[in-house]
Each structure stands twice: as C-alpha cells, then as structure tokens.
Amino acid sequence: MDHIPDCQDGCPQDPNKTTPGMRGCGFSEADSDGDGIPDYHDPVTPQGLAALTREVLAIAKSVTVRDRAGLTAQLQTLAGYLANARDNSAFTAKQNALLAAATDAVRRLAGANGSAVARRKPKAIRLMKKLLRVSE
C-alpha cells in the first residue's frame, strides 16, 4: 500500500509507483549503475544479460526475408540495449568483447535485405549463443 488514494494514483495496483513511468505499472524504473539508462534497457548483472541475450536470440532466429520488416525495429532496439550493457563493470572483458561483436552483428542483421539476411543471420545467432554461454 502506498497511502495514495486510488483516485489519485496512476498505478493503484503497484505499491511502488504512483505514475506509470516509461514501462508502465508493475515494472521497476531502477538504474542500478547510475548511468541514466533504466536497468530494463541496460542489464547490470550476468543474469540480466542472459535474459536479454535469450530475447535477442529468439527474434534473430525468427527473421526471414519475408517477415523481416516486422522484426527490424525490434532487432534495432535490442541491439541498442546490448550496446548499453557494454559499459557495465559487472561484465568480464570476454563478455564485453562478445557484446561488441554481437551488437554489430544484430545491427547488421536488422539492416539486411534480400539474400543478405541469409548471410548475416547465422553470424548473429552464433555470437548470441556464445554470449549466452558466457553469461549464464
């Protein structure tokens, strides 16, 4: 209970918020590393990085030439989240190197057209799988 009357509370079911914030009610807006980017866009733990990596991997696997347009924006956004993670001290040099390579590969896949999708998809998937192995 947040002691705010429900008629004045933008998130009456969320005791931690009185306004929805960027993600809405029920989700944290925390910024654990203080870099101005909320944790849900900037994983600060290996577990958070693994969760983000699994999300990117699932979308990258589903990209095809035919339905690429619907996933392009998602891949670009997720590549931005991967890039945000690179400045976190919680990650090893190996994780940071893989983050850099994976970010580039996902951005290239998101921008690919035609036969380039088939060429770029395996590399993005391979790098995401490597990143997942070193993050779990």
Secondary structure, 3 states (H helix, E strand, C coil): CCCCCCCCCCCCCCCCCCCCCCCCCCCCCCCCCCCCCCHHHCCCCHHHHHHHHHHHHHHHHHCCCCCHHHHHHHHHHHHHHHHHHCCCCCCCHHHHHHHHHHHHHHHHHHCCCCHHHHHHHHHHHHHHHHHHHHHC
